[in-house]
Amino acid sequence: MRPYTLKQIQTFIEVARQRSVSKAAERLFVTQPAVSMQIRQLEDAFGLPLIEPLGRNIQLTHAGETFLTHAIAAMGQFKDLESQMAEHVGLKRGRIDLAVVSTAKYFIPMLLVRFGQHFPGIDIQLKIDNRENILGLLARNEADLVVMGRAPANLDCEATPFATNPQAFVAAPGHALVRRKHLPFSALVDYGFVVREEGSGTRAAMERLFSEHQTPLKVVMPMPSNETIKQAVMAGMGLSFLSMRTVRHELASGHIALLDIEGMPLLGNWYITHLRQKKLSPAATSFKAFLTEQGGPLINSWA
């Protein structure tokens, strides 16, 4: 068997994840020929094909599926090795693979800037996605730390709250419900909602609320981002349920209004989470401590 490299394995994992050479090239910031060459060299090393064309995309061969499972596990082991070795270096340098749910993008950049002022030698690689995909990264040990709005129930994790996450119902300023006070939850039954996509933590929280109040949820349209939902609400497409951390500018400017629903806002928390058995590097430990100690006050002053 010919030698192969970590770079080739990382490239294969990204191609398998995207099911596309071109999309993988975009995510890796390299050219398509460079990605194709890495895959070809990896296939040559093992002497069998790992991917095959499927229309304009690719699919994994049976060997490729097996390879992917073991490659992801191996990369997780390498990350643990890096964390162990980082203890011999201290906090002068290091790397953190941080994954956050999409709603957290409204305050995470500010926190990263503040952290970087204290630890300029630590490189943070950031991934932003919906809750379902972020949980996948966590379960596969592809993220050192995860920021999310609700601790996972089906993974053995350590989840530490570091800031509040108030969620509320919002509408266009001219909506009929805006001027009414102390509305019961049942007042929402006749109105349509623009909601996040399946897999979103905000969507799941909203569906739990409607189920607990035994009120049917009328979905006008699912949308893939908070920004698109805010535009839809302002345009009068429907009501929505959002983290108040995402709408501070729109509330202040009067482009979006809060509905006065009894029991709202729903007060949750933001958590910094990692697998319980994971050996955190000094860099990751310091970032976790930074969020736990300073994250809440900084977010309150920012969003």
ZAVO-694767 format. One record per residue (C-alpha): residue in one letter; x, y, z; residue number from 1. Coordinates in pm, 1 decimal. Layout:
residues N
(pt 'A' (X Y Z) NUM)
...
***
This chain:
residues 303
(pt 'M' (0.0 0.0 0.0) 1)
(pt 'R' (133.0 341.1 -96.8) 2)
(pt 'P' (170.6 620.7 160.1) 3)
(pt 'Y' (-123.1 855.4 207.3) 4)
(pt 'T' (-163.9 1182.7 397.9) 5)
(pt 'L' (-395.7 1342.0 650.3) 6)
(pt 'K' (-473.1 1610.4 393.7) 7)
(pt 'Q' (-600.9 1345.2 152.9) 8)
(pt 'I' (-822.4 1195.5 425.3) 9)
(pt 'Q' (-958.4 1539.4 522.4) 10)
(pt 'T' (-1032.3 1613.4 157.5) 11)
(pt 'F' (-1213.3 1280.9 114.8) 12)
(pt 'I' (-1427.5 1346.1 424.0) 13)
(pt 'E' (-1532.4 1685.6 288.7) 14)
(pt 'V' (-1614.4 1541.4 -55.9) 15)
(pt 'A' (-1818.9 1266.2 109.4) 16)
(pt 'R' (-1997.9 1519.6 327.6) 17)
(pt 'Q' (-2083.2 1750.5 36.4) 18)
(pt 'R' (-2142.0 1468.6 -215.4) 19)
(pt 'S' (-1971.1 1700.0 -462.7) 20)
(pt 'V' (-1612.0 1771.9 -567.2) 21)
(pt 'S' (-1693.4 2131.4 -659.8) 22)
(pt 'K' (-1871.2 2206.6 -330.3) 23)
(pt 'A' (-1587.4 2044.6 -135.5) 24)
(pt 'A' (-1338.5 2262.1 -322.9) 25)
(pt 'E' (-1535.2 2573.5 -221.4) 26)
(pt 'R' (-1539.4 2469.1 145.0) 27)
(pt 'L' (-1167.0 2387.5 141.5) 28)
(pt 'F' (-1073.3 2704.1 -55.0) 29)
(pt 'V' (-886.6 2508.6 -323.0) 30)
(pt 'T' (-950.9 2430.6 -689.2) 31)
(pt 'Q' (-1156.7 2136.6 -814.4) 32)
(pt 'P' (-853.0 1976.7 -985.2) 33)
(pt 'A' (-665.1 1991.2 -653.0) 34)
(pt 'V' (-949.2 1806.7 -478.6) 35)
(pt 'S' (-973.2 1549.2 -758.6) 36)
(pt 'M' (-597.6 1488.3 -738.5) 37)
(pt 'Q' (-612.8 1430.6 -360.7) 38)
(pt 'I' (-893.9 1177.3 -402.7) 39)
(pt 'R' (-716.9 1002.8 -689.8) 40)
(pt 'Q' (-396.0 972.5 -486.7) 41)
(pt 'L' (-590.5 828.3 -194.0) 42)
(pt 'E' (-761.6 574.0 -420.0) 43)
(pt 'D' (-423.2 482.1 -570.2) 44)
(pt 'A' (-281.5 430.4 -221.0) 45)
(pt 'F' (-549.2 170.5 -139.3) 46)
(pt 'G' (-589.2 33.4 -489.0) 47)
(pt 'L' (-968.4 71.0 -517.8) 48)
(pt 'P' (-1225.0 340.3 -600.7) 49)
(pt 'L' (-1381.0 532.2 -310.6) 50)
(pt 'I' (-1620.1 756.1 -505.5) 51)
(pt 'E' (-1808.4 733.2 -833.6) 52)
(pt 'P' (-2003.0 986.7 -1040.4) 53)
(pt 'L' (-2378.3 1028.9 -991.7) 54)
(pt 'G' (-2509.2 1285.2 -1237.6) 55)
(pt 'R' (-2330.0 1611.5 -1161.7) 56)
(pt 'N' (-2242.2 1493.1 -809.6) 57)
(pt 'I' (-2076.4 1184.4 -662.3) 58)
(pt 'Q' (-2170.1 891.2 -445.0) 59)
(pt 'L' (-1951.0 670.8 -227.9) 60)
(pt 'T' (-1868.2 317.5 -328.7) 61)
(pt 'H' (-1917.4 41.8 -71.3) 62)
(pt 'A' (-1545.4 68.9 6.9) 63)
(pt 'G' (-1584.7 446.1 30.9) 64)
(pt 'E' (-1863.5 414.3 288.9) 65)
(pt 'T' (-1642.4 192.0 504.7) 66)
(pt 'F' (-1347.6 424.1 456.5) 67)
(pt 'L' (-1555.5 726.7 561.8) 68)
(pt 'T' (-1664.8 566.5 890.0) 69)
(pt 'H' (-1308.3 482.7 990.9) 70)
(pt 'A' (-1163.6 809.8 856.7) 71)
(pt 'I' (-1396.7 1019.1 1076.2) 72)
(pt 'A' (-1309.3 808.2 1380.4) 73)
(pt 'A' (-936.3 838.2 1302.3) 74)
(pt 'M' (-956.3 1216.8 1268.0) 75)
(pt 'G' (-1126.5 1231.6 1607.4) 76)
(pt 'Q' (-835.2 1035.8 1756.9) 77)
(pt 'F' (-586.3 1271.8 1595.0) 78)
(pt 'K' (-769.3 1568.1 1746.6) 79)
(pt 'D' (-737.3 1408.7 2090.5) 80)
(pt 'L' (-366.0 1353.9 2022.0) 81)
(pt 'E' (-327.5 1723.0 1935.2) 82)
(pt 'S' (-501.2 1818.4 2260.4) 83)
(pt 'Q' (-266.3 1596.7 2460.8) 84)
(pt 'M' (41.9 1746.1 2294.7) 85)
(pt 'A' (-92.0 2099.5 2338.6) 86)
(pt 'E' (-54.8 2057.3 2715.0) 87)
(pt 'H' (321.1 2063.7 2662.0) 88)
(pt 'V' (296.7 2395.5 2479.1) 89)
(pt 'G' (63.8 2589.4 2709.4) 90)
(pt 'L' (-153.5 2874.7 2588.8) 91)
(pt 'K' (95.6 3051.7 2364.3) 92)
(pt 'R' (-60.8 2879.6 2068.2) 93)
(pt 'G' (-331.6 2626.1 1989.8) 94)
(pt 'R' (-636.6 2552.5 1778.4) 95)
(pt 'I' (-1003.3 2513.2 1866.5) 96)
(pt 'D' (-1263.7 2361.5 1635.9) 97)
(pt 'L' (-1576.9 2549.5 1743.6) 98)
(pt 'A' (-1925.0 2471.9 1610.9) 99)
(pt 'V' (-2226.4 2693.4 1684.4) 100)
(pt 'V' (-2594.1 2683.4 1595.2) 101)
(pt 'S' (-2691.6 2952.5 1347.1) 102)
(pt 'T' (-2877.7 3173.7 1596.4) 103)
(pt 'A' (-2552.6 3216.5 1791.9) 104)
(pt 'K' (-2390.2 3396.7 1497.1) 105)
(pt 'Y' (-2538.9 3721.2 1630.4) 106)
(pt 'F' (-2297.8 3728.9 1924.1) 107)
(pt 'I' (-2023.6 3470.0 1862.6) 108)
(pt 'P' (-1804.0 3701.8 1646.6) 109)
(pt 'M' (-1795.7 3959.5 1927.4) 110)
(pt 'L' (-1696.9 3691.6 2179.8) 111)
(pt 'L' (-1423.2 3559.9 1949.9) 112)
(pt 'V' (-1278.3 3908.7 1915.0) 113)
(pt 'R' (-1273.0 3957.1 2292.5) 114)
(pt 'F' (-1116.0 3615.4 2348.8) 115)
(pt 'G' (-857.1 3682.5 2078.8) 116)
(pt 'Q' (-748.7 3999.1 2257.2) 117)
(pt 'H' (-645.1 3783.4 2554.1) 118)
(pt 'F' (-507.9 3486.3 2357.4) 119)
(pt 'P' (-387.2 3609.6 2015.5) 120)
(pt 'G' (-196.0 3289.3 1940.1) 121)
(pt 'I' (-500.8 3062.4 1951.9) 122)
(pt 'D' (-658.1 2982.6 1614.1) 123)
(pt 'I' (-1034.0 2917.7 1619.9) 124)
(pt 'Q' (-1195.9 2735.7 1328.3) 125)
(pt 'L' (-1566.3 2821.4 1324.9) 126)
(pt 'K' (-1853.0 2619.7 1177.9) 127)
(pt 'I' (-2211.7 2750.1 1177.7) 128)
(pt 'D' (-2511.5 2527.3 1102.0) 129)
(pt 'N' (-2851.4 2424.9 1236.2) 130)
(pt 'R' (-2883.2 2222.2 1554.9) 131)
(pt 'E' (-2920.9 1883.5 1385.5) 132)
(pt 'N' (-2599.5 1918.4 1186.5) 133)
(pt 'I' (-2408.8 2066.1 1480.5) 134)
(pt 'L' (-2509.7 1765.5 1691.5) 135)
(pt 'G' (-2367.3 1543.9 1418.0) 136)
(pt 'L' (-2030.8 1722.9 1440.7) 137)
(pt 'L' (-2036.0 1682.7 1818.5) 138)
(pt 'A' (-2125.7 1312.4 1806.8) 139)
(pt 'R' (-1848.4 1241.2 1554.0) 140)
(pt 'N' (-1592.8 1430.5 1763.8) 141)
(pt 'E' (-1537.7 1676.8 1479.1) 142)
(pt 'A' (-1586.8 1976.3 1709.7) 143)
(pt 'D' (-1397.0 2045.3 2030.1) 144)
(pt 'L' (-1667.9 2274.2 2166.9) 145)
(pt 'V' (-2024.8 2347.0 2063.2) 146)
(pt 'V' (-2246.8 2646.3 2143.8) 147)
(pt 'M' (-2618.3 2564.1 2140.6) 148)
(pt 'G' (-2941.0 2666.9 2305.7) 149)
(pt 'R' (-3032.9 2331.9 2459.8) 150)
(pt 'A' (-2811.7 2053.4 2591.3) 151)
(pt 'P' (-2838.7 1730.0 2387.9) 152)
(pt 'A' (-3038.5 1458.1 2562.1) 153)
(pt 'N' (-2902.7 1160.5 2368.6) 154)
(pt 'L' (-2526.7 1224.3 2399.2) 155)
(pt 'D' (-2302.2 1189.5 2704.0) 156)
(pt 'C' (-2203.2 1554.8 2717.5) 157)
(pt 'E' (-2094.5 1818.4 2962.4) 158)
(pt 'A' (-2307.4 2128.7 2898.3) 159)
(pt 'T' (-2237.5 2449.7 3092.0) 160)
(pt 'P' (-2478.3 2746.7 3070.5) 161)
(pt 'F' (-2310.1 3082.4 3012.2) 162)
(pt 'A' (-2584.9 3324.5 2899.4) 163)
(pt 'T' (-2962.6 3354.2 2884.5) 164)
(pt 'N' (-3153.5 3293.8 2561.7) 165)
(pt 'P' (-3494.9 3466.1 2572.4) 166)
(pt 'Q' (-3731.1 3364.8 2290.0) 167)
(pt 'A' (-4055.7 3540.1 2199.9) 168)
(pt 'F' (-4325.2 3583.0 1936.9) 169)
(pt 'V' (-4280.7 3870.4 1692.1) 170)
(pt 'A' (-4491.8 4040.0 1426.5) 171)
(pt 'A' (-4492.9 4331.5 1186.8) 172)
(pt 'P' (-4562.7 4659.1 1376.2) 173)
(pt 'G' (-4905.7 4697.5 1215.2) 174)
(pt 'H' (-5028.6 4346.8 1297.2) 175)
(pt 'A' (-5366.7 4319.9 1471.0) 176)
(pt 'L' (-5221.0 4148.7 1779.5) 177)
(pt 'V' (-4946.2 4402.9 1848.1) 178)
(pt 'R' (-5160.3 4651.1 2044.9) 179)
(pt 'R' (-5337.6 4385.1 2252.0) 180)
(pt 'K' (-5201.4 4308.5 2599.3) 181)
(pt 'H' (-5175.5 3991.5 2809.5) 182)
(pt 'L' (-5288.3 3765.2 2527.1) 183)
(pt 'P' (-5348.6 3396.4 2603.6) 184)
(pt 'F' (-5146.6 3148.9 2399.2) 185)
(pt 'S' (-5467.4 3041.0 2226.6) 186)
(pt 'A' (-5483.9 3384.0 2056.7) 187)
(pt 'L' (-5218.4 3255.0 1812.2) 188)
(pt 'V' (-5435.0 2975.3 1674.3) 189)
(pt 'D' (-5579.7 3170.4 1378.9) 190)
(pt 'Y' (-5250.0 3311.7 1252.0) 191)
(pt 'G' (-4984.4 3173.7 1021.0) 192)
(pt 'F' (-4615.4 3149.3 1107.3) 193)
(pt 'V' (-4291.4 3167.2 914.4) 194)
(pt 'V' (-4060.3 2918.2 1082.2) 195)
(pt 'R' (-3706.1 2783.0 1070.5) 196)
(pt 'E' (-3627.1 2466.1 878.6) 197)
(pt 'E' (-3652.3 2115.1 1023.7) 198)
(pt 'G' (-3345.2 2047.8 1235.2) 199)
(pt 'S' (-3336.6 2398.5 1383.1) 200)
(pt 'G' (-3334.3 2434.1 1761.0) 201)
(pt 'T' (-3563.1 2738.7 1741.9) 202)
(pt 'R' (-3811.2 2538.3 1532.3) 203)
(pt 'A' (-3804.2 2253.1 1785.9) 204)
(pt 'A' (-3862.0 2490.4 2079.2) 205)
(pt 'M' (-4154.7 2649.3 1897.1) 206)
(pt 'E' (-4315.6 2314.9 1818.7) 207)
(pt 'R' (-4278.9 2205.4 2182.3) 208)
(pt 'L' (-4454.0 2523.6 2296.7) 209)
(pt 'F' (-4752.0 2471.3 2066.3) 210)
(pt 'S' (-4774.1 2106.9 2169.2) 211)
(pt 'E' (-4764.6 2192.3 2541.9) 212)
(pt 'H' (-5047.6 2442.6 2490.9) 213)
(pt 'Q' (-5240.9 2196.6 2273.4) 214)
(pt 'T' (-5260.2 2459.7 2001.5) 215)
(pt 'P' (-5219.7 2370.5 1631.4) 216)
(pt 'L' (-4929.7 2543.0 1457.0) 217)
(pt 'K' (-5016.5 2691.0 1118.3) 218)
(pt 'V' (-4699.1 2707.5 909.3) 219)
(pt 'V' (-4703.2 2954.5 620.8) 220)
(pt 'M' (-4350.6 2876.5 505.9) 221)
(pt 'P' (-4028.2 2729.8 648.1) 222)
(pt 'M' (-3718.3 2941.5 590.6) 223)
(pt 'P' (-3347.8 2855.1 629.0) 224)
(pt 'S' (-3228.0 3158.1 827.2) 225)
(pt 'N' (-3330.4 3408.6 1092.4) 226)
(pt 'E' (-3251.1 3695.3 856.6) 227)
(pt 'T' (-3496.6 3569.5 595.2) 228)
(pt 'I' (-3761.3 3517.0 861.7) 229)
(pt 'K' (-3718.5 3871.8 990.0) 230)
(pt 'Q' (-3770.1 4009.9 639.0) 231)
(pt 'A' (-4080.5 3791.7 597.6) 232)
(pt 'V' (-4224.9 3913.4 928.6) 233)
(pt 'M' (-4160.4 4277.3 836.9) 234)
(pt 'A' (-4330.4 4218.6 502.1) 235)
(pt 'G' (-4641.3 4085.1 678.1) 236)
(pt 'M' (-4607.6 3724.1 562.7) 237)
(pt 'G' (-4677.8 3592.8 910.9) 238)
(pt 'L' (-4580.3 3581.6 1276.1) 239)
(pt 'S' (-4269.1 3407.8 1401.7) 240)
(pt 'F' (-4090.8 3281.5 1711.2) 241)
(pt 'L' (-3730.4 3397.9 1744.3) 242)
(pt 'S' (-3452.1 3443.2 1994.0) 243)
(pt 'M' (-3460.4 3803.4 2113.2) 244)
(pt 'R' (-3081.6 3804.3 2067.6) 245)
(pt 'T' (-3145.6 3808.3 1690.6) 246)
(pt 'V' (-3390.4 4100.2 1668.5) 247)
(pt 'R' (-3247.0 4374.3 1890.1) 248)
(pt 'H' (-3187.0 4612.9 1600.3) 249)
(pt 'E' (-3530.1 4557.1 1447.2) 250)
(pt 'L' (-3705.0 4601.9 1783.1) 251)
(pt 'A' (-3511.2 4919.9 1855.8) 252)
(pt 'S' (-3591.4 5065.8 1512.4) 253)
(pt 'G' (-3958.2 4967.1 1527.4) 254)
(pt 'H' (-3945.6 4742.2 1219.7) 255)
(pt 'I' (-4053.4 4438.9 1427.1) 256)
(pt 'A' (-4275.6 4428.8 1737.6) 257)
(pt 'L' (-4299.5 4183.1 2027.8) 258)
(pt 'L' (-4634.1 4020.7 2099.5) 259)
(pt 'D' (-4748.5 4031.1 2461.7) 260)
(pt 'I' (-4827.2 3660.9 2510.3) 261)
(pt 'E' (-4872.9 3526.7 2862.1) 262)
(pt 'G' (-4568.2 3331.4 2976.7) 263)
(pt 'M' (-4340.9 3497.3 2721.8) 264)
(pt 'P' (-4058.0 3545.9 2665.8) 265)
(pt 'L' (-3952.0 3185.2 2707.3) 266)
(pt 'L' (-3625.6 3205.1 2900.5) 267)
(pt 'G' (-3366.3 2943.4 2812.3) 268)
(pt 'N' (-2988.2 2934.9 2820.2) 269)
(pt 'W' (-2692.2 2922.2 2587.3) 270)
(pt 'Y' (-2460.2 2630.0 2662.4) 271)
(pt 'I' (-2096.5 2555.4 2589.0) 272)
(pt 'T' (-2092.2 2180.0 2529.9) 273)
(pt 'H' (-1845.5 1898.9 2466.0) 274)
(pt 'L' (-1837.0 1520.0 2484.8) 275)
(pt 'R' (-1784.8 1418.8 2846.8) 276)
(pt 'Q' (-1496.1 1186.2 2769.5) 277)
(pt 'K' (-1318.4 1440.1 2548.2) 278)
(pt 'K' (-977.6 1560.2 2660.3) 279)
(pt 'L' (-991.8 1937.0 2612.5) 280)
(pt 'S' (-674.8 2116.6 2509.7) 281)
(pt 'P' (-554.7 2411.4 2721.4) 282)
(pt 'A' (-685.3 2640.9 2446.0) 283)
(pt 'A' (-1033.7 2484.8 2452.0) 284)
(pt 'T' (-1036.6 2483.6 2832.8) 285)
(pt 'S' (-952.8 2854.7 2835.6) 286)
(pt 'F' (-1225.4 2938.4 2584.1) 287)
(pt 'K' (-1480.4 2743.8 2787.9) 288)
(pt 'A' (-1373.5 2930.1 3103.0) 289)
(pt 'F' (-1389.2 3262.2 2916.2) 290)
(pt 'L' (-1749.2 3198.2 2806.6) 291)
(pt 'T' (-1855.2 3075.0 3149.2) 292)
(pt 'E' (-1706.0 3374.9 3329.4) 293)
(pt 'Q' (-1755.5 3658.3 3080.6) 294)
(pt 'G' (-1993.8 3539.6 2808.0) 295)
(pt 'G' (-2320.4 3636.5 2977.4) 296)
(pt 'P' (-2233.0 3998.6 3062.5) 297)
(pt 'L' (-2070.6 4055.8 2723.6) 298)
(pt 'I' (-2376.3 3921.9 2536.3) 299)
(pt 'N' (-2613.9 4127.2 2750.5) 300)
(pt 'S' (-2426.2 4443.7 2656.0) 301)
(pt 'W' (-2411.8 4343.9 2288.9) 302)
(pt 'A' (-2742.0 4171.3 2203.2) 303)
***
